[in-house]
Amino acid sequence: MDLLASIRIIKLESDIMATKPNEPGRQHESHPEETEEELREHQALNDPAEGLTCGVTIKQEPPDPLEEELQQRERQAEHELIFRQQQALLLEQQRIHQLRNYQASMEAAGLSVTLPGHRPLSRAQSSPASATFPIVVQEPPTKPRFTTGLVYDTLMQKHQCMCGNTNTHPEHAGRIQSIWSRLQETGLRSKCELTQRTPYGLDECHGTLLQSLRLQHILTETRLCAHTHFHTQLQGSVTPMFVRLPCGGIGVDSDTIWNEVHSSSAARLAVGSVVELVFKVASGELKNGFAVVRPPGHHAEESTPMGFCYFNSVAIAAKLLQQRLNVSKILIVDWDVHHGNGTQQAFYSDPNVLYLSLHRYDDGNFFPGSGAPDEVGAGPGVGFNVNMAFTGGLEPPMGDVEYLAAFRSIVMPIANEFAPDVVLVSSGFDAVEGHPPPLGGYRLTAKCFGYLTKQLMGLAGGRLVLALEGGHDLTAICDASEACVSALLGNELEPLPENVLQQRPNLNAVRSMEKVLEAHSKYWCCLQRSVSTLGYSLIEAQKCETEEAETVTAMASLSVATKNMGKRKSRMIELFILFMYFSQQTFAYFIALNVTAFIFELELHF
């Protein structure tokens, strides 16, 4: 009840009292004269504010509690409605602003991005309060830290078999969930930059002609779960793309599950996440990166999913680097225990992409059966497909010593000679100890993968991205992921055990490396220097490299000092040093240096 209404009621009461002749009029306590009170009341009606300032006390009735509460609720509801409208408007403006910023950044990187449709900006109703609502100015997006980039999304966990039993499927959502939890628990996540995830369209995946399943056909013509005759199809002849799994679920082969609702989106999100991270590293926005993604991809061939894989994320990213950023030379290292048959197929004739795989082969008796040492490429790509295929089964199983020897003798020499612009890694961890023989059986430690990562960081100016592939023992893949991310961040790695440094690779590993050298020494000059040290331990190989460096330095010094000597004598000294060095006799080597110095002194005197 407002003030004017109260004044009108009081005046009405005074008028009624004035009409009663037998009842004397009441005098105001502070004003004994009735005429003065009426004058002041009349003045207050014309100007309430002035009347109040003149000291007039106006009688008011006690407010009605129910009516006041009702009015308060109405005002509160109106304020809440205005606030919600303004909040929705600002959220819409921020969303559009973020989308446009993202589009601009992608266009700057050479990517074509089409913004999804959005509802037009509008207000449900006009309100005077909206004009005074504070406008929040959208801050420009902060520049990401130049550090290790990470990519992860919980939507990729929804790719699960429809049977609902994850225990029967080694490739399950707990893999990436456990890795992400480990990175958070160890504090590594906070030191990295989380990149934006972008699902890749089916047309874009197919447009690369790389490792694509014809999901469009599945989605449009085979809506298994959406039809009432689902179980009838399972019992009868279902489309050749699908098989019924022993668990009762659906798969595209005996072990690659298919979930109609989530598999397609999860696979496309994995591709988009890897591509996004790779482009940020290649363009210099991030230092390096690690992609915690699933499903994996390196087994997927063109139009054929297999081995838990639908789209080959690493291969698609490499192809797009060539097409959109004009990256001339790309190295793909695949250290999953299984050969990446899909990646090999994609670049088998491409001399600008060097594919180098370390895997268990066993003369073709281990899945997928491909990846022999003599599969070296075709056409212009001959020599650019290198398979470090370990043969010999698990007697004994390969471990840190064998992989470090392969990196020292084959992987790093070829990689340095190739001199890539970007390095991508199909980072499967199923070679880590803890995987049963059908899924790996090797006995590498997680620590070893940190050292392998550190070696690769010396290539391509450090532009290195690891993308998760296989690996199913949760402890093993979490430990290995932690070691790799720690190495990417530049943290000091724990030293390798002394026995790993002093032990020589087993005979099966040496024979496997010899086959690779035999197949590729004609294409890579650097491999000729590895022949004599294949069976060395890490310490022995490092000592040999040190001696070789000292020899080169000594020869350079002699070459400068003897430039005025006769050609015959100078040539004799050089041949003598080379002969003694290649004799592989350390004692004779040092004798050769002393003899050479003695000859040099004689030449100075004569």
C-alpha positions as CSV (number, residue, x, y, z in Angstrom):
1,M,0.0,0.0,0.0
2,D,1.7,3.2,-1.2
3,L,1.9,6.6,0.5
4,L,-0.7,8.4,-1.7
5,A,-3.3,5.8,-1.0
6,S,-2.7,6.2,2.8
7,I,-3.1,10.0,2.5
8,R,-6.3,9.7,0.6
9,I,-7.8,7.4,3.2
10,I,-6.8,9.8,6.0
11,K,-8.5,12.7,4.2
12,L,-11.6,10.7,3.7
13,E,-11.8,9.9,7.4
14,S,-11.4,13.6,8.2
15,D,-14.2,14.5,5.8
16,I,-16.5,12.0,7.5
17,M,-15.7,13.4,10.9
18,A,-16.4,16.9,9.7
19,T,-20.0,15.9,8.7
20,K,-20.9,14.9,12.3
21,P,-22.1,18.0,14.1
22,N,-22.4,16.5,17.6
23,E,-18.8,15.1,17.6
24,P,-16.1,17.6,18.2
25,G,-13.2,17.6,15.7
26,R,-9.9,16.1,16.9
27,Q,-7.0,18.5,17.3
28,H,-3.6,17.4,15.9
29,E,-1.1,17.0,18.8
30,S,1.4,19.4,17.3
31,H,-1.0,21.7,15.6
32,P,-4.1,22.9,17.8
33,E,-5.7,24.8,15.0
34,E,-7.9,22.7,12.7
35,T,-7.6,25.2,9.8
36,E,-3.8,25.0,9.8
37,E,-3.9,21.1,9.8
38,E,-6.3,21.1,6.8
39,L,-4.1,23.5,5.0
40,R,-1.0,21.4,5.5
41,E,-2.9,18.2,4.5
42,H,-4.0,19.9,1.3
43,Q,-0.5,21.0,0.6
44,A,0.8,17.5,1.3
45,L,-1.7,16.1,-1.3
46,N,-0.4,18.5,-3.9
47,D,3.3,17.9,-3.1
48,P,3.8,14.9,-0.8
49,A,7.6,15.3,-0.7
50,E,7.3,18.9,0.3
51,G,4.7,18.1,2.9
52,L,6.9,15.5,4.4
53,T,9.8,17.9,4.5
54,C,7.7,20.5,6.4
55,G,7.4,18.1,9.3
56,V,3.8,16.8,8.7
57,T,3.3,13.4,10.3
58,I,0.8,11.4,8.3
59,K,-1.2,8.6,9.8
60,Q,-0.9,5.3,8.0
61,E,-2.8,2.1,8.4
62,P,-0.7,-1.1,9.2
63,P,0.2,-2.8,5.9
64,D,-1.6,-6.0,4.9
65,P,1.0,-8.8,5.3
66,L,-0.5,-11.1,2.7
67,E,-0.7,-8.3,0.1
68,E,2.8,-7.2,0.7
69,E,4.1,-10.7,0.5
70,L,2.3,-11.2,-2.8
71,Q,3.7,-8.0,-4.3
72,Q,7.2,-9.0,-3.1
73,R,6.9,-12.4,-4.8
74,E,5.8,-10.7,-8.0
75,R,8.7,-8.4,-8.0
76,Q,11.1,-11.2,-7.3
77,A,9.7,-13.3,-10.1
78,E,10.0,-10.4,-12.5
79,H,13.6,-9.8,-11.6
80,E,14.4,-13.5,-12.0
81,L,12.8,-13.6,-15.4
82,I,14.8,-10.6,-16.5
83,F,18.0,-12.1,-15.2
84,R,17.5,-15.4,-17.0
85,Q,16.7,-13.6,-20.2
86,Q,19.9,-11.5,-20.0
87,Q,22.0,-14.5,-18.9
88,A,20.7,-16.5,-21.9
89,L,21.5,-13.6,-24.2
90,L,25.0,-13.3,-22.9
91,L,25.7,-17.0,-23.1
92,E,24.6,-17.0,-26.7
93,Q,26.8,-14.0,-27.5
94,Q,29.8,-15.7,-25.8
95,R,29.1,-19.0,-27.7
96,I,29.1,-17.2,-31.1
97,H,32.2,-15.2,-30.1
98,Q,34.1,-18.4,-29.3
99,L,33.0,-20.1,-32.5
100,R,34.2,-17.2,-34.5
101,N,37.5,-17.1,-32.7
102,Y,37.9,-20.8,-33.4
103,Q,37.0,-20.4,-37.0
104,A,39.5,-17.6,-37.4
105,S,42.3,-19.7,-35.8
106,M,41.5,-22.7,-38.0
107,E,41.5,-20.5,-41.1
108,A,44.8,-19.1,-40.1
109,A,46.1,-22.7,-39.9
110,G,44.7,-23.4,-43.4
111,L,41.8,-25.5,-42.1
112,S,38.3,-25.1,-43.5
113,V,35.8,-24.9,-40.7
114,T,32.0,-24.5,-41.1
115,L,30.3,-23.1,-38.1
116,P,27.1,-25.1,-37.1
117,G,23.8,-23.3,-37.3
118,H,22.6,-21.4,-34.3
119,R,19.4,-19.8,-33.3
120,P,19.1,-16.0,-34.0
121,L,19.8,-13.6,-31.2
122,S,16.6,-12.3,-29.8
123,R,14.8,-11.4,-26.5
124,A,11.7,-13.1,-25.4
125,Q,10.2,-9.8,-24.2
126,S,11.4,-6.2,-23.8
127,S,12.0,-4.9,-20.4
128,P,13.2,-1.5,-19.1
129,A,15.5,-3.4,-16.7
130,S,17.4,-5.0,-19.6
131,A,18.7,-1.6,-20.6
132,T,20.5,-1.3,-17.3
133,F,21.7,-4.9,-17.1
134,P,25.6,-4.9,-17.0
135,I,27.2,-5.9,-20.3
136,V,30.0,-8.4,-19.8
137,V,32.8,-7.8,-22.3
138,Q,34.1,-11.1,-23.7
139,E,37.8,-11.3,-23.0
140,P,40.0,-12.3,-26.0
141,P,41.1,-15.9,-25.8
142,T,44.2,-16.4,-23.9
143,K,47.2,-17.6,-25.8
144,P,48.1,-21.2,-24.9
145,R,51.3,-21.9,-23.1
146,F,54.1,-23.2,-25.2
147,T,54.3,-26.5,-23.6
148,T,53.1,-30.1,-24.0
149,G,49.5,-30.3,-25.4
150,L,47.1,-32.9,-24.2
151,V,43.8,-34.0,-25.7
152,Y,41.1,-36.1,-24.0
153,D,37.3,-36.3,-24.1
154,T,34.9,-38.4,-22.0
155,L,32.7,-38.9,-25.0
156,M,35.2,-41.4,-26.3
157,Q,34.4,-43.6,-23.3
158,K,30.9,-44.3,-24.7
159,H,32.2,-46.5,-27.4
160,Q,31.3,-49.8,-25.7
161,C,29.9,-53.2,-26.7
162,M,26.2,-53.5,-26.4
163,C,26.6,-56.6,-24.3
164,G,27.5,-54.3,-21.4
165,N,30.4,-56.6,-20.2
166,T,33.7,-54.7,-20.5
167,N,35.6,-57.7,-19.0
168,T,35.4,-59.6,-22.2
169,H,36.7,-56.7,-24.3
170,P,40.4,-55.7,-23.8
171,E,39.8,-52.4,-25.7
172,H,37.4,-50.6,-23.3
173,A,36.7,-47.2,-21.9
174,G,38.7,-47.7,-18.7
175,R,41.9,-47.5,-20.7
176,I,41.8,-43.7,-21.4
177,Q,39.9,-43.0,-18.1
178,S,42.8,-44.6,-16.1
179,I,45.5,-42.8,-18.1
180,W,43.8,-39.4,-17.6
181,S,43.4,-40.0,-13.9
182,R,47.0,-40.9,-13.6
183,L,48.1,-37.7,-15.4
184,Q,45.9,-35.7,-13.0
185,E,47.1,-37.5,-9.9
186,T,50.8,-37.0,-10.7
187,G,50.3,-33.3,-11.5
188,L,51.4,-33.7,-15.1
189,R,48.0,-32.6,-16.4
190,S,48.3,-29.2,-14.8
191,K,51.7,-28.6,-16.5
192,C,50.2,-29.3,-20.0
193,E,47.8,-27.4,-22.2
194,L,44.5,-29.0,-22.9
195,T,43.5,-28.5,-26.5
196,Q,40.0,-28.3,-27.9
197,R,38.4,-31.5,-29.2
198,T,36.7,-31.4,-32.6
199,P,34.8,-34.4,-34.1
200,Y,35.8,-35.1,-37.7
201,G,33.1,-35.4,-40.3
202,L,32.7,-38.7,-42.1
203,D,33.2,-36.9,-45.5
204,E,36.5,-35.5,-44.3
205,C,37.7,-38.9,-43.1
206,H,36.7,-40.5,-46.3
207,G,38.0,-37.6,-48.3
208,T,41.6,-38.5,-47.2
209,L,41.2,-42.0,-48.7
210,L,42.9,-43.3,-45.5
211,Q,41.8,-46.2,-43.4
212,S,38.1,-45.4,-43.5
213,L,35.1,-47.6,-42.7
214,R,32.1,-46.8,-44.8
215,L,30.2,-45.7,-41.7
216,Q,27.7,-43.7,-43.8
217,H,26.4,-46.9,-45.2
218,I,26.1,-48.4,-41.8
219,L,24.3,-45.4,-40.3
220,T,21.8,-44.9,-43.2
221,E,21.0,-48.5,-44.3
222,T,21.7,-50.7,-41.3
223,R,20.1,-49.2,-38.3
224,L,20.3,-52.4,-36.3
225,C,19.2,-51.2,-32.9
226,A,16.4,-49.0,-34.3
227,H,14.4,-51.8,-35.9
228,T,12.1,-54.3,-34.2
229,H,13.5,-57.1,-36.3
230,F,17.0,-56.7,-34.7
231,H,17.1,-60.1,-33.1
232,T,15.7,-61.7,-36.3
233,Q,18.6,-60.2,-38.2
234,L,21.1,-61.6,-35.7
235,Q,19.7,-65.1,-36.0
236,G,19.6,-64.9,-39.8
237,S,22.0,-63.5,-42.4
238,V,22.9,-60.1,-41.2
239,T,24.7,-57.6,-43.5
240,P,28.3,-58.8,-44.2
241,M,29.6,-55.8,-42.3
242,F,28.5,-57.2,-39.0
243,V,29.1,-60.4,-37.1
244,R,27.6,-61.6,-33.9
245,L,30.2,-61.7,-31.1
246,P,30.4,-64.5,-28.5
247,C,29.3,-62.0,-25.9
248,G,26.1,-61.4,-27.7
249,G,27.0,-58.0,-29.0
250,I,27.7,-56.7,-32.5
251,G,31.1,-56.3,-34.2
252,V,32.6,-55.6,-37.6
253,D,34.9,-58.5,-37.0
254,S,35.6,-61.1,-34.3
255,D,37.1,-58.5,-31.9
256,T,36.1,-55.1,-33.1
257,I,32.8,-54.1,-31.4
258,W,30.2,-51.8,-32.9
259,N,27.9,-49.6,-30.9
260,E,25.4,-47.9,-33.2
261,V,24.8,-44.9,-31.0
262,H,28.4,-44.0,-30.0
263,S,31.0,-45.8,-32.1
264,S,30.9,-43.5,-35.0
265,S,31.0,-40.3,-32.9
266,A,33.8,-41.7,-30.7
267,A,35.9,-42.7,-33.7
268,R,35.4,-39.3,-35.4
269,L,36.3,-37.5,-32.2
270,A,39.5,-39.5,-31.9
271,V,40.5,-38.4,-35.4
272,G,39.6,-34.8,-34.8
273,S,41.4,-34.7,-31.5
274,V,44.7,-36.0,-33.0
275,V,44.4,-33.7,-36.1
276,E,43.8,-30.7,-33.8
277,L,46.8,-31.5,-31.6
278,V,49.1,-32.3,-34.6
279,F,48.3,-29.0,-36.3
280,K,49.0,-27.0,-33.2
281,V,52.4,-28.6,-32.8
282,A,53.3,-28.4,-36.4
283,S,52.3,-24.7,-36.5
284,G,54.4,-23.9,-33.4
285,E,51.5,-23.1,-31.1
286,L,52.4,-26.1,-28.8
287,K,55.8,-27.6,-28.1
288,N,54.7,-31.3,-28.5
289,G,51.7,-33.4,-27.6
290,F,50.1,-36.5,-26.3
291,A,46.7,-37.7,-27.4
292,V,44.7,-39.8,-25.0
293,V,42.2,-41.2,-27.5
294,R,40.2,-44.3,-28.4
295,P,39.3,-46.3,-30.4
296,P,42.8,-46.8,-31.8
297,G,43.5,-46.6,-35.6
298,H,46.8,-48.0,-37.0
299,H,45.1,-51.3,-38.1
300,A,42.3,-49.7,-40.0
301,E,42.8,-50.1,-43.8
302,E,40.9,-48.4,-46.6
303,S,37.2,-49.4,-46.2
304,T,38.2,-52.2,-43.7
305,P,38.0,-51.8,-40.0
306,M,40.0,-54.3,-37.9
307,G,41.9,-54.8,-34.7
308,F,39.7,-52.4,-32.7
309,C,40.3,-49.7,-35.3
310,Y,37.9,-47.7,-37.5
311,F,39.8,-44.6,-38.6
312,N,43.6,-44.3,-38.7
313,S,44.0,-41.0,-36.8
314,V,47.8,-40.7,-37.2
315,A,47.7,-41.5,-40.9
316,I,44.8,-39.0,-41.5
317,A,46.8,-36.3,-39.6
318,A,49.9,-37.0,-41.6
319,K,47.9,-36.7,-44.9
320,L,46.3,-33.4,-43.8
321,L,49.7,-32.0,-42.8
322,Q,50.8,-32.6,-46.4
323,Q,47.7,-31.1,-48.0
324,R,47.0,-28.1,-45.8
325,L,50.3,-27.1,-44.2
326,N,52.6,-28.3,-47.0
327,V,54.8,-30.3,-44.6
328,S,57.3,-31.9,-46.9
329,K,58.7,-34.7,-44.7
330,I,56.9,-36.6,-42.0
331,L,58.2,-39.5,-39.8
332,I,55.7,-41.9,-38.3
333,V,57.2,-44.2,-35.6
334,D,54.9,-47.1,-34.5
335,W,56.1,-48.9,-31.4
336,D,52.8,-50.8,-30.8
337,V,53.7,-54.4,-30.4
338,H,51.5,-55.2,-33.4
339,H,52.4,-54.0,-36.9
340,G,50.5,-51.0,-38.2
341,N,49.3,-52.6,-41.4
342,G,46.9,-49.7,-42.1
343,T,49.6,-47.0,-41.9
344,Q,51.9,-49.0,-44.0
345,Q,49.3,-49.4,-46.7
346,A,48.5,-45.7,-46.6
347,F,52.1,-44.5,-47.4
348,Y,53.7,-47.5,-49.1
349,S,54.4,-45.5,-52.2
350,D,55.0,-42.1,-50.6
351,P,58.6,-41.0,-50.3
352,N,57.7,-38.0,-48.2
353,V,56.4,-40.1,-45.3
354,L,58.8,-42.5,-43.6
355,Y,57.0,-45.2,-41.7
356,L,59.1,-47.0,-39.2
357,S,57.5,-49.8,-37.1
358,L,58.9,-51.9,-34.2
359,H,56.7,-54.9,-33.7
360,R,56.5,-58.6,-32.9
361,Y,56.5,-60.5,-36.2
362,D,57.5,-64.1,-35.5
363,D,57.7,-64.8,-39.3
364,G,54.2,-63.6,-39.8
365,N,52.6,-65.7,-37.1
366,F,51.6,-62.8,-34.9
367,F,48.7,-60.5,-35.6
368,P,48.2,-59.0,-38.1
369,G,50.8,-61.1,-39.9
370,S,52.2,-58.2,-42.0
371,G,55.3,-56.1,-41.5
372,A,58.1,-58.3,-42.8
373,P,61.6,-56.8,-43.1
374,D,61.6,-57.0,-46.9
375,E,58.4,-54.9,-47.1
376,V,60.4,-51.8,-48.0
377,G,57.9,-49.8,-50.0
378,A,56.9,-49.5,-53.7
379,G,57.6,-47.2,-56.6
380,P,58.9,-43.8,-55.4
381,G,58.4,-45.0,-51.8
382,V,61.0,-47.8,-51.9
383,G,63.1,-47.5,-48.8
384,F,60.7,-45.4,-46.9
385,N,58.8,-48.3,-45.2
386,V,61.0,-49.8,-42.5
387,N,59.9,-52.8,-40.4
388,M,61.9,-53.6,-37.4
389,A,60.3,-57.0,-37.2
390,F,61.3,-59.0,-34.2
391,T,61.2,-62.8,-34.7
392,G,61.9,-65.6,-32.3
393,G,58.8,-65.8,-30.2
394,L,59.1,-65.3,-26.5
395,E,62.2,-67.4,-25.9
396,P,63.3,-65.1,-24.6
397,P,60.9,-62.2,-24.9
398,M,62.1,-58.8,-26.1
399,G,62.8,-56.2,-23.5
400,D,64.4,-52.8,-22.9
401,V,67.8,-54.0,-24.1
402,E,66.5,-55.1,-27.5
403,Y,64.4,-52.0,-28.1
404,L,67.2,-49.6,-27.1
405,A,69.5,-51.5,-29.4
406,A,67.1,-51.3,-32.3
407,F,66.7,-47.5,-31.7
408,R,70.4,-47.1,-31.6
409,S,71.2,-49.1,-34.6
410,I,68.2,-48.6,-36.9
411,V,65.6,-46.2,-35.9
412,M,67.6,-43.1,-35.0
413,P,70.2,-43.4,-37.7
414,I,67.5,-43.6,-40.4
415,A,65.4,-40.9,-38.8
416,N,68.4,-38.5,-38.6
417,E,69.3,-39.1,-42.2
418,F,65.7,-38.6,-43.3
419,A,65.5,-35.3,-41.3
420,P,61.7,-35.0,-40.8
421,D,59.8,-31.8,-40.3
422,V,57.3,-33.4,-38.0
423,V,57.3,-36.7,-36.0
424,L,54.2,-38.6,-35.2
425,V,54.1,-41.7,-33.0
426,S,51.5,-44.5,-33.0
427,S,52.0,-45.0,-29.3
428,G,50.8,-48.4,-28.3
429,F,52.0,-49.7,-25.0
430,D,51.2,-53.4,-25.4
431,A,54.9,-54.2,-25.5
432,V,55.1,-53.2,-21.8
433,E,55.4,-56.1,-19.4
434,G,52.0,-57.2,-18.1
435,H,50.3,-58.2,-21.3
436,P,49.6,-61.9,-21.9
437,P,51.3,-63.5,-25.0
438,P,48.2,-63.2,-27.3
439,L,48.2,-59.4,-26.7
440,G,52.0,-58.9,-26.6
441,G,54.1,-61.0,-24.3
442,Y,57.1,-58.7,-24.4
443,R,58.8,-57.3,-21.2
444,L,59.6,-53.7,-21.8
445,T,59.4,-51.3,-18.8
446,A,57.4,-48.1,-18.9
447,K,60.6,-46.3,-18.1
448,C,62.1,-47.4,-21.5
449,F,59.3,-45.6,-23.4
450,G,60.3,-42.4,-21.7
451,Y,63.8,-42.8,-23.0
452,L,62.6,-43.6,-26.5
453,T,60.4,-40.5,-26.4
454,K,63.4,-38.4,-25.3
455,Q,65.4,-39.6,-28.3
456,L,62.7,-38.7,-30.7
457,M,62.4,-35.2,-29.2
458,G,65.8,-34.5,-30.8
459,L,64.2,-34.7,-34.3
460,A,62.2,-32.1,-36.2
461,G,63.0,-29.3,-33.8
462,G,61.0,-31.2,-31.1
463,R,57.8,-31.2,-33.1
464,L,56.6,-34.5,-31.8
465,V,53.1,-35.9,-31.1
466,L,52.2,-39.2,-29.5
467,A,48.8,-40.7,-30.1
468,L,47.6,-43.6,-28.0
469,E,47.1,-46.9,-29.9
470,G,47.0,-50.3,-28.2
471,G,47.8,-51.4,-24.7
472,H,45.3,-53.1,-22.4
473,D,46.9,-53.7,-19.0
474,L,45.9,-50.6,-17.1
475,T,48.9,-50.4,-14.8
476,A,51.3,-50.8,-17.8
477,I,49.6,-48.2,-20.0
478,C,49.3,-45.7,-17.1
479,D,53.0,-46.1,-16.2
480,A,54.1,-45.7,-19.8
481,S,51.9,-42.7,-20.5
482,E,53.2,-41.0,-17.4
483,A,56.8,-41.7,-18.5
484,C,56.2,-40.3,-22.0
485,V,54.4,-37.2,-20.9
486,S,57.1,-36.5,-18.3
487,A,59.7,-36.8,-21.0
488,L,57.7,-34.5,-23.3
489,L,57.7,-31.9,-20.6
490,G,61.4,-32.1,-20.3
491,N,61.5,-33.6,-16.8
492,E,64.6,-35.4,-15.7
493,L,64.1,-39.2,-16.3
494,E,65.1,-41.9,-13.8
495,P,68.4,-43.5,-14.9
496,L,68.2,-46.9,-16.5
497,P,69.2,-49.9,-14.4
498,E,72.9,-50.9,-14.7
499,N,72.0,-54.3,-16.0
500,V,70.1,-52.8,-18.9
501,L,73.2,-50.7,-19.8
502,Q,75.6,-53.6,-19.6
503,Q,73.5,-56.4,-21.1
504,R,73.7,-57.3,-24.8
505,P,70.6,-57.9,-26.9
506,N,69.5,-61.5,-27.3
507,L,70.5,-63.5,-30.3
508,N,67.0,-63.4,-31.8
509,A,67.0,-59.6,-31.7
510,V,70.4,-59.4,-33.3
511,R,69.3,-61.7,-36.1
512,S,66.1,-59.7,-36.6
513,M,68.1,-56.4,-36.9
514,E,70.5,-58.0,-39.3
515,K,67.6,-58.7,-41.7
516,V,66.5,-55.1,-41.5
517,L,70.1,-53.9,-42.3
518,E,70.2,-56.3,-45.2
519,A,67.0,-55.0,-46.6
520,H,67.7,-51.3,-46.1
521,S,71.4,-50.7,-46.2
522,K,71.2,-50.0,-49.9
523,Y,68.8,-47.1,-49.2
524,W,70.3,-45.6,-46.0
525,C,74.0,-45.0,-45.9
526,C,73.9,-44.6,-42.1
527,L,73.2,-48.3,-41.6
528,Q,76.6,-49.3,-42.8
529,R,78.1,-48.0,-39.6
530,S,75.7,-50.1,-37.5
531,V,76.7,-53.5,-38.8
532,S,79.7,-54.0,-36.5
533,T,77.9,-52.9,-33.3
534,L,74.5,-54.7,-33.5
535,G,75.4,-57.1,-30.7
536,Y,77.0,-54.5,-28.4
537,S,75.5,-53.5,-25.1
538,L,74.6,-49.8,-24.7
539,I,77.8,-49.0,-22.8
540,E,79.9,-50.8,-25.4
541,A,78.2,-49.0,-28.2
542,Q,78.6,-45.6,-26.5
543,K,82.3,-46.3,-26.0
544,C,82.7,-47.2,-29.6
545,E,80.9,-44.0,-30.7
546,T,83.2,-42.0,-28.4
547,E,86.3,-43.6,-30.0
548,E,85.0,-43.0,-33.4
549,A,84.4,-39.3,-32.6
550,E,88.0,-39.1,-31.3
551,T,89.3,-40.7,-34.4
552,V,87.4,-38.2,-36.6
553,T,88.8,-35.3,-34.5
554,A,92.3,-36.6,-34.8
555,M,92.1,-37.1,-38.5
556,A,90.8,-33.5,-38.9
557,S,93.7,-32.2,-36.8
558,L,96.2,-34.1,-38.9
559,S,94.6,-33.0,-42.1
560,V,95.1,-29.4,-41.1
561,A,98.6,-29.8,-39.8
562,T,99.9,-31.8,-42.7
563,K,98.4,-29.8,-45.5
564,N,101.9,-28.7,-46.6
565,M,103.3,-32.2,-46.5
566,G,103.7,-34.3,-49.5
567,K,100.5,-36.0,-50.7
568,R,102.1,-39.4,-50.5
569,K,103.1,-39.2,-46.8
570,S,99.8,-37.6,-45.8
571,R,97.8,-40.3,-47.6
572,M,99.9,-43.0,-45.9
573,I,99.1,-41.6,-42.5
574,E,95.3,-41.5,-43.2
575,L,95.2,-45.0,-44.6
576,F,97.2,-46.3,-41.6
577,I,94.7,-44.8,-39.1
578,L,91.7,-46.1,-41.0
579,F,93.1,-49.6,-41.2
580,M,93.8,-49.7,-37.5
581,Y,90.4,-48.3,-36.6
582,F,88.4,-50.8,-38.6
583,S,90.4,-53.7,-37.2
584,Q,88.2,-53.2,-34.1
585,Q,91.2,-53.6,-31.8
586,T,91.1,-51.0,-29.2
587,F,94.7,-51.5,-28.1
588,A,95.9,-51.4,-31.7
589,Y,93.8,-48.3,-32.2
590,F,95.7,-46.4,-29.5
591,I,99.0,-47.7,-30.8
592,A,98.1,-46.4,-34.2
593,L,97.5,-43.0,-32.8
594,N,100.9,-43.0,-31.1
595,V,102.7,-44.3,-34.2
596,T,100.9,-41.6,-36.2
597,A,102.1,-38.9,-33.8
598,F,105.6,-40.2,-34.0
599,I,105.6,-40.2,-37.8
600,F,104.2,-36.6,-37.7
601,E,107.1,-35.5,-35.4
602,L,109.6,-37.2,-37.8
603,E,108.1,-35.3,-40.7
604,L,108.5,-32.0,-38.8
605,H,112.2,-32.7,-38.2
606,F,113.0,-33.8,-41.7
